[in-house]
Amino acid sequence: MALDAAFLARALAAAHAAADAAAPGIRARYRERDFSIETKADATPVTEADREAEGAIKRVLREAFPDHAFLGEEEGREGDGEFLWLIDPIDGTKAFVRGYPFFSTQIALMHAGELVLGVSDACEYGERAWAVRGGGAFIGRTAHDGRRVQVSDAQVFGPATAVSGGNLKTLAGDAARWAAWGAIVAETGRIRGYGDFLHYHLLARGAIDLVVESDLNILDIAALVVIVREAGGVFTTLEGGAIDLGVRGALAGPPALHAHALARLATR
């Protein structure tokens, strides 16, 4: 199967349709507080909404691409091949169960190890971001009203710079890196901790300038990697490496500021 513009357009349409299929159930469960909570082996919560949404997403994608493989947050890996759909039906389940709307559906497509498509749908927050390789990044309320977005042109830390730190527990246990992060905080005008999808959406549209996280997995960020890159940003591990299935930390921002941060945070 050729990985050309026509294929990517068809895959993007399927990803949008999959997000649309999952959203009503997620929204209803959230608003009605209609779910029970279980704790998974990794001590994170899961609800009926997570499982139902993953099923809805896979049904749509399987109909469009029956030969593709899947890696889902709730059901794990299914199938093999050069095309792999990465699905987190509710990224931010802790927010979902506690009643604040900073959760999203994350759908990405990886081809031969390269992330080539991403849809990040925050249905209750009211925002969707998406991108395909070489096609730019877009943010809107739905798939039909997106505007193209671009990261900021920030180059150095200073009074006008805004930085968001997400999950930083592992970073806090590394004295050298924690000191480097502290120096960045001291030089930066605004420090926030938006977390989950939100700070990457803000980064992609130039509203903040850098995102740092040390505790995540590929399903948390796969779609967002494509979106940030297509918005002109650089998205790597904290060591500056490529994002792959084993990723545990992230550094994302405009090229010059990313390089500036990497020079500090990658030092061991």
N, C-alpha and C positions, 0 to 999 in steps of 0.2 A: 504494500500500500504506500503510495507516494505521499510524503509529508510536504505537500504544497499548500498554497493559499486556499484552494478549494476544499481540501481535506480539513484544514484548520478552521475554516468557516463552518463546516458541517459539525465538527467536534464542538466548537463554541456554542452553536445553536443547541446541541444536545445537552451541554453542560448548563446552559441557561434553563432549558426545559426541566432538567433534573432538579435544579434549585427551586424552580417554581413548583414542582411537584411536592417537594419537602416542606415548603414554607407554611402552607395552611395548617398542617398538623402541628408543627412546632409552635406557631403563633397561638393556636387554640389551647394547647397544653399549657403554655406559659401563662396566658391571660386567665385561664380558669383554674390555675394551680392544680391541674389534674394529672398528677404523676406520683409514683412512689420512687424512692431513691435507694439504689444499691451501691455498695462500695466494691470496686474492682480490686484485683490483686495488687495493683500499683497504688492503692489508696485514693484513687480518684472516683468521683461519683458517676453513675450512669442512670438514666431514666428510660421509661418506655418511649419518650419522645426521641431520644438518641437512636434507639433501635428501629423505630418506625421510619424515621427520616432516612437512615442509611438504606433501608429496604426500598423506599420510594425512589431514592436517587439511583440505585443500582438497576431497578426495573427499567427506568428510562434509558440509561446508558447501555444496558445489555440489548435492548431492542435496536438501538442504533449501531452498536458495535459488539456483536455477539462473540467475536473472537478475542476481544481484549481482556487483559487481566485486571484485577482489582486489589487494592490494599485499603481496607476500611478500618476505622477506629474501633468499631464494635465487633466485626466479624473476621478481621485479619485478612490474610492474603488468600486470594482465589485465582488460580490459573497462572500461566506463564506466557512469555512472549515479549516482543520489543515495545508494545504499548501497555502502559500501566496507569490506570486511573487511581488517584489518591483521594480518599474521601474522609473528611471529618464532619459528620452530620451536624453536630453542635460543638463547635470549638468554643469553649467557655462555659462548660456545663456548670461549673461552680457559680458563675453569674446567673445562669438560667435558674438554678434551684433556689438562689437567694433573692431573686426577683428584681434584678437590674439588667437592662437590655444590652449589655456588652458581650453578646455571643453571636456567632455567625455559622453559616454553612460554608465549608471550604471544599472545593472540587478542583483538582488539578490533573493534568495529563503529562506523563513522562514518556518520552520516546528514546529508547536505547540509552537510558541514564540521564537524558537532558529534559528539564522541565520546559514545556512548550506552550502550556495553556493554563490559565487560572481564572476561576470565578470565586469571589468572596461575597457572600450574600448575608447581610445583617438584616433579616426581615423585620424584626421588631424595632430596631434602631432606625430603619427606613433608608438603608443605603446599600448599593451593590457596586462592587468594583470588578473589572475584568480586563484580560489582556491575552493576546496570543503572540507568539514569537514574531517579531518584525512588524507588528501591527499597531503599536502604541498601547497606552493604558487609558481606561475610561472609568469614570465614576458617575453614577446616577441613582435615582430611586428605583428604577426598573431597568431591564435590558434594553428598553426602547428610548430612553431619554438621557443616555450618558454623554458626558462631555470629556474631551481628551484632557489629561492632566500631566503635569510635569513636576519633578522634584525641584526644590529650591536651588539657588546658585551659591549657597553658603560654602565658604572655603576655610574659615578659621573659627574657633570658638571665641565668643565675645558677647557683649550685652544684648545683641539682637538674635542670638542663636537659641533655638529651642531643642532640647534633647529629651527623649523618653526612655526610661529604663523599665523593662518588663520584669520577668522573673530573673532575679539576680542572686539566688541563694548560693549557687556554686561559685559565682564570682566573689561573693562575700567571704568564702573560705580560702581564697587565694590572696595572700597578703599583698603581693606585688601588683596584681591586677586591681585589687580593691583600692589601693593607693592611687593607681593610674586613673581609675574611675573617679575617685575623689578629686583629683586635680582637674579633670574635665568638668565636674560639677562646679568647682570653684570658679572656673573661667566662663561659665555659661550663663546666659541671661535668664533662661527659664528651664527648670527641670520638672518633668512630669512623669507619671507612670500610668499611661493610658491602658496598656496591656491588650492582649489578644489581637483581634483584627484592627482595632481602632487606630493604634499608633501607626500601623503600616498604611492605612488609608490616608491618614493625615500626612504622612511622609510623602506618599505618591503625589499628592496634590500641592506639596510645597508649604503646608501649614506648620510642620515641624521639620527639623533638619537631620536628626539622627535617631536611630533605634538601637538599643543594646539589650540583649537577652542572653542568659547563660543556661537556662533550663527549659528546654522545649524538645519537640520531635518533629520529624518531617511533615507529619499530617497537620501540625499547627501552622506551618508556614509555606507549604509547597505552592499553593495558589498565589500567595502574597509575594513570593520570590519573583514570579513572572510579572506581576503587576508593577512592583517597584522597579525592576529592570527595564520594563518597557516605558516607564515614566522617566527614564534617564538615570536611575540610581544604580548603585553597586550593592550587591547583597552577597555576603560571604559568611563563613564561620568566624568566630572570634579570632582564629589564627590566620584568617585571610584565605582559607581553603574554599574549594567548591562545595556547594550545597548538594548533599547526597542523602541516601536513605538513612544513614547513621548519624545525621547532624544532631548536635546537642546544644549549640549556641549560635547566636546570630549577631551580625553587625551590618547595618544597612543605612545608606545615606547618599547624598550627592558625591560624585567621584572625589573631589578634593578633600572634603570633610571626612569622608570614609577613610581615605589614605592617612589623614592626620590622626584620626582616632585609632586606626589599626597600628600605626607606629608605636602607640603607647600601650594599647591593650594586648597586643601580641607578644610583648616583651615578657619573658619568663625569668 
